[in-house]
Amino acid sequence: MKDKDSLLQNAGINTRLTHIGNDPFDYHGFINPPVVHASTVLFPNARAMETRTQKYTYGTRGTPTTDALCEAIDALEGSAGTILVPSGLAAVTIPFLGFVAAGDHALVVDSVYGPTRHFCDTMLKRLGVEVEYYDPEIGAGIETLFRPNTKLVHTEAPGSNTFEMQDIPAISAVAHRHGAVVMMDNTWATPVYFRPLDYGVDISIHASTKYPSGHSDILLGTVSANAEHWERLKEANGVLGICGAPDDAYQILRGLRTMGLRLERHYESALSIAEWLEGRDDVARVLHPALPSFPSHHLWKRDFKGASGIFSFVLAADGPEKSRAKAHAFLDALRIFGLGYSWGGFESLALHAYLNDRKVAKAPTDGPVIRLQIGIEDVADLKADIERGFAAASAV
């Protein structure tokens, strides 16, 4: 396997996704690793039990199945270690709990994933951590927000629902000068299109529920750390006793094998639809980082290798009084797009994004924000479905 490992380092992404994570000859040549269910692990003698010198000691500390997925993620992220947790939200909250304490100050991007904001405004507040939200486009200007007790900077690029890009290298450089840890929710791009640790991030977060799964039926999150922060992340995870299940890890490992191919389809189809939407009178603007017209497109072009299948557009409205009604009419007319949360699966989804919780990066005022997850259906059929939505909205 060592010869194969060295070959894979320079191989293409789909070749790597096909082969990383486990050696079939560790399991008698079977292609996929077995699903090992475990709580109790036996020790050969009392001395081994006391010193815990063997590789596996208890189910919460890993099994061959979960290790296979962690090794695959480490290969993709370039990380020193990865933990598996039961959801994408847990992948955010666990490193927060591991790296901040009462009296600390944390900087969180204002375009953050909604449940992350809720966690910050409730649990972290009760624990005595002060959270300050910053403009996603602040870049190196974030330096003015640092205090002596600023311990953590949380980034997300592009931002949830409005897709602002962030200058991750500039923010990371400032944070490190002040001794703060930098976290990034990288679910949108996956490590295929952006590797946060290569750009100064310390902790890379991913909701494997999305593209690694690809089938809208698994909840799992991964958190990957660089060498400097790995031991503390691992300790926090062990103390909290939160771990991913082997069945889910097995399914995510299977999903990884085709993730590159699926991402190509999501990317191509979503960009095609975004470009089409830009030319329509019933669209005020399109919020997609890969469009040259998008304000922070230059950061996407500089740092990212691709784009995923989720973006938003602002539905043109004649005033705020009609905004919600037009959004609901548009959504209710859809037949191929489902109305549902999450994304990254094979099916297309749509929702009306509510952005009233923003502090700095205010919501668009020229109409309701409609978020689209573009699946792997044929683009012509998706466009026809969107046309149904526009027809219904125009009748309001």
N, C-alpha and C positions, 0 to 999 in steps of 0.2 A: 504493500500500500504506500510505502514511502516514495517509491519511484513515481507512482500515480499522483501523489500529493504534489510533487514538484512539477509535474506536467500540468496539473490543473491550475497552478498559480498563474500561468500565462495563457490559459485556454479562454475561449469565448464564454460568455455568460450562460448560454444554454447548455454548453458542455459541462460547465461547473455545476449548474443546478441539477443536472442529471446524475452527477457522481459524488457530490459532497455529502458528508454527514455520517456515513458508515461504510465499512468494508464488508461486502457480502460473504467473504471467506471467514469472517469472524462467526458467521452463522451457517456454516456448512455449505456456503455458496448461494443461499437463498438471497434474492435481490433485495427484498425489503427486510428490515430488522424485525424480530418478533416483538409483540406487545407484552411487556413484562409488567404485570400487576403486582404491587407490593405495598405492604405496610411494614410488617416485621421482617427483618433480615437476620439470619442466624450467624453466629460467630463460632469458630472452631474450638475456642478455649477461652477461659476467663481473662487471660492476659490480652488477647486480641480484643475482647469486649471492652476492657478497661481503657485501652489505648486507642481504640477505633482506627487501627492501622489498615484495615481492608478498604477497598474502594467504595463499597456500598454498605451503609450502616442502618439506614431507615428509609422508608418510601418517600418521605418529604424531601430527602437530600438527593434524590435522583435515582433513576434506573437506566439500564442500557437503552431503553426506548427514548426517554427524555434526553439522555446524553447525546444520542444520535442527532436529534434536532438541534440541541445547543451547539454541537460541533459544526453543523451546517450553517447556523446563523453566524457563529464566530468567523467562519470562512468568508461569508458574505460581507460582514461588518468590518472585518479586520480588528476584532475586539479580543481582549484578554479573557473574557468570560461572559456568559449569558445565563440569565435566569428565565424560567418559564412561569407564567402566572395565569390565573383563570380568565382574564379579560384584558382588553386594551386599556380600559380605565385603571385596572389594577397595575398595569405597566407604568402608568403615570404616578399613581399615588404612593407606591412602595418606594421608589427613589426619593420622592419628596420627604417621606417619613424617615428615610435613611440619612438624609443629608441636611435637614434643618431641625432646629430645636426652638423652644420657647425663648423669645427675645430676639430671634433672627429676623432679618428682612430679606424677602425674596422678590425678584423682578419677574413678572409673567407677561408675556405678549398679550395684547388686548384682543387679538383675533384668535384666541385660544379655543380649543374644543370645549363646548358648553359644560359638560360634566366635570371637566378639570376646573373650570371657574367655580362651579358649585362646591367642589371639594375645598378649594382655596378659601372661599368665603364662609364656609361652615366649619369643617373639621380643623383646618389649619388655624383659623381664627380662634377657635376654642382652645387650641393647644398653645396659643400665645405667639404665633408667627404672623408677622405683618406682611401682607402681600400688596405690591404696587403694580398696577398694569401700565405697560408702556406701548407706545406707537410701534407697530410692526416695521415701519419704514425708518426707524430712528438710526440704525446703523451704529457707527462709532460714537454718535451723540449720546448713547446710553450712559456714557461716563458720568454725565451730570446727575444721574439718578443714584449713583452708588453712595453708600454710607459705610461707616466703619463696620456695621453689623450685617452688611449684605453678603449672604452666603451662597445664594443660588440664583441662576438665571435660567428661566424656562423659555424655550423657543419652539416655534412650530412653523414650518415653511413647506408649502404655502399655508396661509391661515385658513381656519375653518370657515367655510361658506363664502367668504369674500376673497380669498386666495392671494392676499398680499404676500410677496416674497420678503425674506429677511436677508440682510448681509451677515450671514453666519460667521465667516472668518473675522470680520471686524468686531462683531459683538463678543466672540470668544476671546479675542486678543485683549479686549478691555477687561472682560470678566477675570481673566487669568492674572492680569496685572493687579487686580484687587483681591486675589485669592479666593474667588468664587467658583463653584462648580457650574458647568454648563450642561443643561439637558436639552434634548430635542425630540419632539414627536415627529418621526419621519414616516408616518404611515402612508402618506400620499405618494411619495416617490419610491418607497422601499429601498433597500440597499442596492437594488439593480440600477436605479437611476440617480441615487445620491448616497454617498457614504459619509455620514456626519463626522465620524472620528477622524477622517482625513482632513476636515476643515476646522478642527479645533474643539469640537464638541467632546465632552467627557462621557456622557451617558446617552446612548441612542435607544429610543423607545419606538416600539412598533406594535400595532394592533394586528396580530396575525389572523384575527377574525376576517380581515379584509382580503387582500390579494394572495397571501400565502395559502389561505384556505380556498378561496375562489368559488365556493359553492354555497355560501350563506347558511351553513349548518354547524359551524364550529366557533366556539368562543375561546380565544387564547391571546395572550400578550407575551412579548419578549422584551427584555431589557438587557442591553449589552454595554459593557464598560471598558474603558481603556485600562491599562495596567495600574495606573496610579489610583484608580477608584474602584477596581474590581473587588478587592477584599471587603471593603466597607459595604458595597452593594450586596455581596453574597451574605455577609453577616446580618444585614437588615432583613433580607429575605428569610433566612433561617430563624431569626428571632420571631418574626411575624407568623411563620409557619404557613405561608401561602405558596402553593405550588401548582403547576400545571399537571393535568392527568395524562397518563401514558396513552390512553386511547386517542385523546385529542392531539397529543404530540405526534402520534403515528399518522393521523389524517393530515396534519399540517406538513409533515415531511413529504407525504405523497403529493400534496398540493404544490410544494416547492418545485417539483420536477417539471411542471408545465407552466410555472409562473411567468417565466420570461416570454414564452410564446403568447400567453394570455395578455400580458402587459402590452405587447406590441399591438395586439388587436384593440385593446382599450384605448391606447394612445392614439392610434391612427383614426379610429372611429370618432372619438371625442373631439379631436382637433378638426376633423372634417365637419362635424356638426357645429362646432363653435364658429368656424369660418363662415358657414352658411347663415348662422344666426346674426352675425355682424352686419349682413347686408339687408336685414329685414327692418321695415318701418315699425313693426310692433315690438321691437327690442330696443330698449334705451341704450344698453351696453352689455358687453359680454365680459365676464370675469374669468379669464383663463390665462395663466402665466406664459403659455407658449405662443400667445398671439402677440405680434410686434406692437400692436396698439395698447397692450396692457402696461400700466405705468411702471411696474418693476420687472418687465420682461428681460431687461438686460442682466439682472441677477440670475434669473432662471437660465438664460442662455450661457452665462459665464460658468455656472457651477453644476448644472444638472445635465444628465445624459438623456433625459426623456421626460415625458409627462404621463400621468395616469388617466383614468377615465372619468374623473369627477371634476366638475366645474359649475359655475353659476352664470345666470344672466339676469338682467334687470328687465322685467316686463314693463313696457311702456304703459303709463297710466295717466289719466287726465286730472289727477289730483289725489291726495291722500284718502279722500272719502271713498274712492272706488278701488283702492289698492288691494285690500283684502278680498273683496268680491271678485275682482278680476283674477287674482291668484287662485282662488278656490274654483272658479269656473274653468280655468285652464287645466288644473290638476284633475278635476272630476271628469273631464272629457277624454282623458288619456285611457287607452285600452291596452297597449303593449307595455308602457311604463307602469310599474307598480308604485303605489304610494307607501313608502316604508323608509325606516331609518337604516343606518349602516350603509355599506357599499362594498365594492370589490368583488362581488359575486358575478355570475355569468349573466344575470338578468339586469335590465335597466330599471332605474328607480327615479322618482322625483319627489320633491317636497318644497314647501314654502318655508324659507329660512327666516326665523324671527331673531332680530338682532338688537332688541331693546336693552340688553344687559351690557352693551359696550360702554366703556368709559372714555376712551380716547379715539379709537378708530370707529367713528360713527357709521351707522348704516346708510346706504344710498338713500337719497330722498326723491329720486326720479321714478320710483316704482317699486313693486315688491320683488324681492330676490327669490328666484326659483333655482334650486340646486338640482342638477341632473347627474345621475350616475349612469354612464353609458356602458352597457354590457357588451356581449359578443353577438347580438342580433345583427341583421343586415341593416346598414345605414339607411337605405331607401325606406325601409319599413319604419324605422325610428323617426325619420323626417316626416313621414306621412302621419304618424301619431302626434307629433308635435304640432303639425298643421291643424289637427283636430282641436288641440288645446287652444291655439291662437284664434280659431274661428269662434270657439265658445267664449273666450275672453273678450273678443271684439263686440260681442252681443250684449255685454253688460253695460 
